[in-house]
């Protein structure tokens, strides 16, 4: 059973059937979504969900049919990649212990939960707490693991003891962290704007309030990615 099938089975056992579409991805979707996460400023992205009419209303298309749809496949795979990269870094520094992976998974899960709480709090502050389904917020909160993994890969040379290009690798890590955090800030803010103005149809809110809240969410991405990617030995 491949990773996607395992994730779908888990969701089927623990969530309602409408949530199954969050694991419905294709290779093309994954490639396009990763490009979207790492280059969210490209003009080809409109961030508008595609809906189809059904009896009694409409529903949004699943990820395999719409790159703007959130998914749980990429966040979960990115988190496990993050765990493996953290273990490899600790091993390179000779700080790896039997409980290191457990501590890493616990820390990553706590960071994911904190990000979910922040996004949910923003929706509550804007008066639209039910605008986004629970698991879709979980998906958005997990996407920062993608730039985090990118920053950790950039930091690999600096983690090798005695490596002559350690200083250059440290600067490469910092630049990658800045770029990845900026990309995630753009992605999250634009996605939240879509929720506010298109999905929630909440046009009468205080514009200064939602601007400040979205700015805070964007700035938080730098701290979030930085904290996750800085492996403490």
C-alpha positions as a Markdown table, in Angstrom:
| # | Residue | x | y | z |
|---|---|---|---|---|
| 1 | Unk | 0.0 | 0.0 | 0.0 |
| 2 | Unk | 1.5 | 3.4 | -1.0 |
| 3 | Unk | 1.6 | 6.5 | 1.1 |
| 4 | Unk | -1.5 | 8.0 | -0.5 |
| 5 | Unk | -3.5 | 4.8 | 0.1 |
| 6 | Unk | -2.4 | 4.7 | 3.7 |
| 7 | Unk | -3.5 | 8.3 | 4.3 |
| 8 | Unk | -6.8 | 7.7 | 2.6 |
| 9 | Unk | -7.4 | 4.6 | 4.7 |
| 10 | Unk | -6.6 | 6.5 | 7.9 |
| 11 | Unk | -9.0 | 9.3 | 7.0 |
| 12 | Unk | -11.7 | 6.8 | 6.1 |
| 13 | Unk | -11.4 | 5.2 | 9.5 |
| 14 | Unk | -11.3 | 8.4 | 11.5 |
| 15 | Unk | -13.3 | 11.1 | 9.6 |
| 16 | Unk | -16.5 | 11.5 | 7.7 |
| 17 | Unk | -16.6 | 10.6 | 4.0 |
| 18 | Unk | -16.7 | 14.3 | 2.8 |
| 19 | Unk | -13.2 | 14.7 | 4.2 |
| 20 | Unk | -11.8 | 11.9 | 2.0 |
| 21 | Unk | -11.2 | 14.3 | -0.8 |
| 22 | Unk | -8.3 | 15.9 | 1.1 |
| 23 | Unk | -6.2 | 12.8 | 0.3 |
| 24 | Unk | -7.4 | 12.6 | -3.3 |
| 25 | Unk | -4.2 | 13.7 | -5.1 |
| 26 | Unk | -2.3 | 12.9 | -8.2 |
| 27 | Unk | 1.3 | 13.2 | -9.1 |
| 28 | Unk | 0.5 | 16.2 | -11.3 |
| 29 | Unk | -1.3 | 17.9 | -8.4 |
| 30 | Unk | 1.6 | 17.3 | -6.0 |
| 31 | Unk | 4.1 | 18.8 | -8.5 |
| 32 | Unk | 1.9 | 21.8 | -9.1 |
| 33 | Unk | 1.1 | 22.4 | -5.5 |
| 34 | Unk | 4.8 | 22.2 | -4.5 |
| 35 | Unk | 5.5 | 24.8 | -7.2 |
| 36 | Unk | 2.7 | 26.9 | -5.8 |
| 37 | Unk | 4.1 | 26.7 | -2.3 |
| 38 | Unk | 7.6 | 27.6 | -3.4 |
| 39 | Unk | 6.7 | 30.2 | -5.9 |
| 40 | Unk | 3.3 | 31.6 | -4.8 |
| 41 | Unk | 3.9 | 34.9 | -6.5 |
| 42 | Unk | 3.7 | 33.5 | -10.1 |
| 43 | Unk | 0.8 | 35.0 | -12.0 |
| 44 | Unk | -0.5 | 31.6 | -13.0 |
| 45 | Unk | -2.0 | 31.1 | -9.5 |
| 46 | Unk | -5.4 | 32.8 | -8.9 |
| 47 | Unk | -6.1 | 31.0 | -5.5 |
| 48 | Unk | -9.7 | 30.7 | -6.5 |
| 49 | Unk | -11.4 | 27.3 | -5.6 |
| 50 | Unk | -13.3 | 25.6 | -8.4 |
| 51 | Unk | -16.9 | 24.7 | -7.4 |
| 52 | Unk | -19.4 | 22.5 | -9.1 |
| 53 | Unk | -23.2 | 22.7 | -8.7 |
| 54 | Unk | -25.0 | 19.9 | -6.8 |
| 55 | Unk | -28.5 | 19.5 | -5.5 |
| 56 | Unk | -29.1 | 22.1 | -2.8 |
| 57 | Unk | -25.9 | 24.2 | -3.5 |
| 58 | Unk | -22.4 | 23.6 | -4.6 |
| 59 | Unk | -19.2 | 21.8 | -3.5 |
| 60 | Unk | -15.6 | 22.4 | -4.2 |
| 61 | Unk | -13.6 | 20.1 | -6.4 |
| 62 | Unk | -11.0 | 17.8 | -4.7 |
| 63 | Unk | -7.3 | 18.4 | -5.0 |
| 64 | Unk | -6.8 | 16.1 | -7.9 |
| 65 | Unk | -9.0 | 18.4 | -9.9 |
| 66 | Unk | -8.1 | 21.8 | -8.5 |
| 67 | Unk | -4.6 | 22.9 | -7.5 |
| 68 | Unk | -6.1 | 25.6 | -5.2 |
| 69 | Unk | -7.7 | 23.0 | -3.0 |
| 70 | Unk | -6.0 | 22.1 | 0.3 |
| 71 | Unk | -4.8 | 18.5 | 0.8 |
| 72 | Unk | -3.4 | 16.5 | 3.7 |
| 73 | Unk | -1.0 | 14.4 | 1.6 |
| 74 | Unk | 1.7 | 17.0 | 1.2 |
| 75 | Unk | 1.7 | 18.2 | 4.8 |
| 76 | Unk | 2.0 | 14.7 | 6.2 |
| 77 | Unk | 4.7 | 13.7 | 3.8 |
| 78 | Unk | 6.6 | 17.0 | 4.5 |
| 79 | Unk | 6.3 | 16.4 | 8.2 |
| 80 | Unk | 7.8 | 12.9 | 8.0 |
| 81 | Unk | 10.5 | 14.3 | 5.7 |
| 82 | Unk | 11.2 | 16.9 | 8.4 |
| 83 | Unk | 11.5 | 14.2 | 11.0 |
| 84 | Unk | 14.0 | 12.2 | 8.9 |
| 85 | Unk | 16.0 | 15.3 | 8.2 |
| 86 | Unk | 16.1 | 16.3 | 11.8 |
| 87 | Unk | 17.3 | 12.8 | 12.7 |
| 88 | Unk | 20.0 | 12.9 | 10.1 |
| 89 | Unk | 21.2 | 16.3 | 11.3 |
| 90 | Unk | 21.4 | 15.1 | 14.9 |
| 91 | Unk | 23.2 | 12.0 | 13.8 |
| 92 | Unk | 25.8 | 14.2 | 11.9 |
| 93 | Unk | 26.4 | 16.2 | 15.1 |
| 94 | Unk | 26.6 | 12.9 | 17.1 |
| 95 | Unk | 23.7 | 14.1 | 19.2 |
| 96 | Unk | 21.2 | 11.4 | 18.1 |
| 97 | Unk | 19.5 | 9.5 | 20.9 |
| 98 | Unk | 16.9 | 6.7 | 20.9 |
| 99 | Unk | 14.2 | 9.2 | 22.0 |
| 100 | Unk | 15.2 | 11.9 | 19.4 |
| 101 | Unk | 12.7 | 10.9 | 16.8 |
| 102 | Unk | 9.9 | 10.8 | 19.4 |
| 103 | Unk | 10.8 | 14.2 | 20.6 |
| 104 | Unk | 11.0 | 15.5 | 17.0 |
| 105 | Unk | 7.5 | 14.1 | 16.1 |
| 106 | Unk | 6.1 | 15.6 | 19.3 |
| 107 | Unk | 7.6 | 19.0 | 18.6 |
| 108 | Unk | 6.5 | 18.9 | 15.0 |
| 109 | Unk | 2.9 | 18.0 | 16.0 |
| 110 | Unk | 2.9 | 20.7 | 18.7 |
| 111 | Unk | 4.1 | 23.3 | 16.1 |
| 112 | Unk | 1.4 | 22.1 | 13.6 |
| 113 | Unk | -1.3 | 22.4 | 16.3 |
| 114 | Unk | -0.1 | 25.9 | 17.3 |
| 115 | Unk | -0.3 | 27.0 | 13.7 |
| 116 | Unk | -3.8 | 25.6 | 13.5 |
| 117 | Unk | -4.9 | 27.4 | 16.6 |
| 118 | Unk | -3.5 | 30.7 | 15.2 |
| 119 | Unk | -5.4 | 30.3 | 11.9 |
| 120 | Unk | -8.6 | 29.3 | 13.7 |
| 121 | Unk | -8.2 | 32.3 | 16.1 |
| 122 | Unk | -7.9 | 34.7 | 13.1 |
| 123 | Unk | -11.2 | 33.3 | 11.7 |
| 124 | Unk | -12.8 | 33.7 | 15.1 |
| 125 | Unk | -11.5 | 37.3 | 15.3 |
| 126 | Unk | -13.0 | 38.0 | 11.9 |
| 127 | Unk | -16.4 | 36.6 | 12.9 |
| 128 | Unk | -16.2 | 33.6 | 10.5 |
| 129 | Unk | -15.1 | 30.7 | 12.6 |
| 130 | Unk | -16.9 | 28.1 | 10.4 |
| 131 | Unk | -15.7 | 29.5 | 7.1 |
| 132 | Unk | -13.2 | 26.7 | 6.6 |
| 133 | Unk | -13.7 | 23.0 | 7.6 |
| 134 | Unk | -11.6 | 21.6 | 10.4 |
| 135 | Unk | -9.4 | 19.4 | 8.2 |
| 136 | Unk | -8.8 | 22.1 | 5.6 |
| 137 | Unk | -7.3 | 24.4 | 8.3 |
| 138 | Unk | -5.2 | 21.4 | 9.4 |
| 139 | Unk | -3.9 | 21.2 | 5.9 |
| 140 | Unk | -3.1 | 24.9 | 5.6 |
| 141 | Unk | -1.3 | 24.7 | 9.0 |
| 142 | Unk | 0.9 | 21.8 | 7.8 |
| 143 | Unk | 2.1 | 23.4 | 4.6 |
| 144 | Unk | 5.0 | 25.3 | 6.3 |
| 145 | Unk | 6.8 | 21.9 | 6.7 |
| 146 | Unk | 7.6 | 22.2 | 2.9 |
| 147 | Unk | 9.8 | 25.3 | 3.1 |
| 148 | Unk | 11.2 | 24.0 | 6.5 |
| 149 | Unk | 12.5 | 20.9 | 4.7 |
| 150 | Unk | 14.0 | 23.1 | 2.0 |
| 151 | Unk | 15.8 | 25.2 | 4.6 |
| 152 | Unk | 17.1 | 22.1 | 6.4 |
| 153 | Unk | 18.5 | 20.6 | 3.2 |
| 154 | Unk | 20.3 | 23.9 | 2.5 |
| 155 | Unk | 21.8 | 23.7 | 6.0 |
| 156 | Unk | 23.2 | 20.1 | 5.6 |
| 157 | Unk | 26.7 | 21.2 | 4.6 |
| 158 | Unk | 27.0 | 23.4 | 7.7 |
| 159 | Unk | 26.0 | 20.4 | 9.9 |
| 160 | Unk | 28.9 | 18.3 | 8.7 |
| 161 | Unk | 31.7 | 18.5 | 11.3 |
| 162 | Unk | 34.9 | 19.9 | 9.8 |
| 163 | Unk | 33.2 | 21.0 | 6.5 |
| 164 | Unk | 35.3 | 23.9 | 5.0 |
| 165 | Unk | 32.2 | 25.7 | 3.6 |
| 166 | Unk | 30.3 | 25.9 | 6.9 |
| 167 | Unk | 30.0 | 29.7 | 6.9 |
| 168 | Unk | 28.8 | 29.8 | 3.3 |
| 169 | Unk | 26.3 | 27.0 | 4.0 |
| 170 | Unk | 25.0 | 28.9 | 7.0 |
| 171 | Unk | 24.3 | 31.9 | 4.8 |
| 172 | Unk | 22.7 | 29.6 | 2.3 |
| 173 | Unk | 20.4 | 28.3 | 5.1 |
| 174 | Unk | 19.5 | 31.9 | 6.1 |
| 175 | Unk | 18.6 | 32.9 | 2.6 |
| 176 | Unk | 16.6 | 29.7 | 2.0 |
| 177 | Unk | 14.8 | 30.3 | 5.3 |
| 178 | Unk | 14.0 | 33.9 | 4.4 |
| 179 | Unk | 12.8 | 32.9 | 0.9 |
| 180 | Unk | 10.8 | 29.9 | 2.1 |
| 181 | Unk | 9.2 | 31.9 | 4.9 |
| 182 | Unk | 8.3 | 34.7 | 2.5 |
| 183 | Unk | 6.7 | 32.2 | 0.1 |
| 184 | Unk | 4.7 | 30.6 | 2.9 |
| 185 | Unk | 3.6 | 34.1 | 4.1 |
| 186 | Unk | 2.3 | 34.9 | 0.6 |
| 187 | Unk | 0.6 | 31.6 | 0.2 |
| 188 | Unk | -1.2 | 31.6 | 3.6 |
| 189 | Unk | -2.2 | 35.3 | 3.3 |
| 190 | Unk | -3.6 | 34.9 | -0.2 |
| 191 | Unk | -5.4 | 31.7 | 0.8 |
| 192 | Unk | -6.9 | 33.4 | 3.8 |
| 193 | Unk | -8.0 | 36.3 | 1.7 |
| 194 | Unk | -9.8 | 34.0 | -0.6 |
| 195 | Unk | -11.6 | 32.4 | 2.4 |
| 196 | Unk | -12.6 | 35.8 | 3.7 |
| 197 | Unk | -13.8 | 37.4 | 0.5 |
| 198 | Unk | -15.0 | 34.5 | -1.7 |
| 199 | Unk | -15.9 | 31.5 | 0.4 |
| 200 | Unk | -17.2 | 33.3 | 3.5 |
| 201 | Unk | -18.7 | 36.2 | 1.5 |
| 202 | Unk | -17.7 | 38.4 | 4.5 |
| 203 | Unk | -17.3 | 41.8 | 2.8 |
| 204 | Unk | -18.6 | 44.1 | 5.5 |
| 205 | Unk | -15.9 | 43.5 | 8.0 |
| 206 | Unk | -13.4 | 46.1 | 9.3 |
| 207 | Unk | -10.8 | 46.2 | 6.5 |
| 208 | Unk | -8.1 | 47.4 | 8.9 |
| 209 | Unk | -8.7 | 44.5 | 11.3 |
| 210 | Unk | -8.4 | 41.8 | 8.6 |
| 211 | Unk | -5.3 | 43.5 | 7.1 |
| 212 | Unk | -3.6 | 43.6 | 10.5 |
| 213 | Unk | -4.5 | 40.0 | 11.3 |
| 214 | Unk | -3.3 | 38.7 | 7.9 |
| 215 | Unk | -0.1 | 40.7 | 8.3 |
| 216 | Unk | 0.4 | 39.1 | 11.7 |
| 217 | Unk | -0.1 | 35.6 | 10.2 |
| 218 | Unk | 2.3 | 36.4 | 7.4 |
| 219 | Unk | 5.0 | 37.6 | 9.9 |
| 220 | Unk | 4.5 | 34.5 | 12.1 |
| 221 | Unk | 5.6 | 32.3 | 9.2 |
| 222 | Unk | 9.2 | 33.5 | 9.6 |
| 223 | Unk | 9.3 | 32.5 | 13.2 |
| 224 | Unk | 7.4 | 29.3 | 12.6 |
| 225 | Unk | 9.7 | 28.1 | 9.8 |
| 226 | Unk | 12.8 | 29.4 | 11.6 |
| 227 | Unk | 12.0 | 27.5 | 14.8 |
| 228 | Unk | 11.2 | 24.3 | 13.0 |
| 229 | Unk | 14.3 | 24.3 | 10.8 |
| 230 | Unk | 16.8 | 25.2 | 13.4 |
| 231 | Unk | 17.8 | 21.8 | 14.8 |
| 232 | Unk | 18.9 | 21.9 | 18.4 |
| 233 | Unk | 21.4 | 19.3 | 19.2 |
